[in-house]
Amino acid sequence: MVKTEKDRKLSASQRVERHIKKAIYAGELRPRERIIEEDIAGRLQCSRGPVREALLRLERDGLVVTIPRRGTFIHDISSESIDVVFRIRGKLEGLCVRYMREEMGPKDERVLRERLSKMKEAATNRDDEQFLQSDMKLHQTIWRLAGREQLYRTLNQVMNPFIFMMARAFSSRVPIMERYAGHERYVEMILSCPKARVERQVEQYFLQLHDSLFQQNVPLFLASNHKPWAAEEVEAD
């Protein structure tokens, strides 16, 4: 595996963590899928020690779960975790939008609209993968324009893997042009809503988005209310 200049500045365990998160974004690792330490160590040309260090951090952040004598797996998506992620995201992104609006200028608005146009292009081409990537970049731009490093780091490094995993798992149930129209309304709202109300409006947007996606159409694997990682559900090698 060829290392980039950015890779060379990272420790081995940081490279492993970055690799796993990228695999989640790419859909190569999905909920309940087992992570094979030997495979990752071989692919990244490192020992298993850094892999285990990275997995410990990812488990601390709730992205993976380790089952004794069975292995480490990408965390399941439960109805409770979906609700929590949407609520946390709404509050944190609401803060970002408020800070962004307090300091943004015409250039910042142009950047947001350019991100939105990329989503429209992907939607027009019916390119789901490009749409997901453009969706992520739009929201990352909002987080960055807030100008608060701690907020950006929390959303981008801690929350974003969960956000993207859920988007990949559930967003396809909504037609792509409808998804684009929702984002278009969202961008217009965050740019035009009075500053004193915009933070609360963003929270409401994510609560309504959660309800529209899950309230009337709960996936079968959530509707059963099963206990994740029950011993009989996970096969050992």
Number of C-alpha atoms within 10 A of each C-alpha: 7 7 10 8 8 8 13 10 11 12 11 21 20 17 21 23 21 16 16 22 22 14 14 20 23 16 15 11 18 20 17 17 15 20 18 12 18 12 11 17 18 12 12 16 12 16 15 16 13 19 23 17 16 21 24 17 15 19 17 11 13 15 22 21 22 17 12 7 8 13 16 21 23 21 21 18 19 15 15 10 12 15 15 11 17 22 17 15 20 21 16 19 24 25 21 24 23 20 19 22 23 10 11 15 10 7 9 16 15 11 15 18 16 13 18 21 16 18 30 21 15 22 22 13 13 14 13 17 15 16 22 20 16 20 21 19 17 22 20 16 15 23 26 18 22 21 15 14 12 9 16 22 14 13 23 17 13 15 20 20 19 23 18 21 20 17 15 18 13 14 15 11 10 11 12 21 16 11 18 21 14 13 17 16 10 15 18 11 15 21 16 11 14 13 17 9 12 20 23 15 20 25 21 16 17 20 16 14 14 16 14 12 15 16 11 8 11 13 13 8 12 15 11 9 11 10 11 15 16 9 11 7 9 16 10 10 6
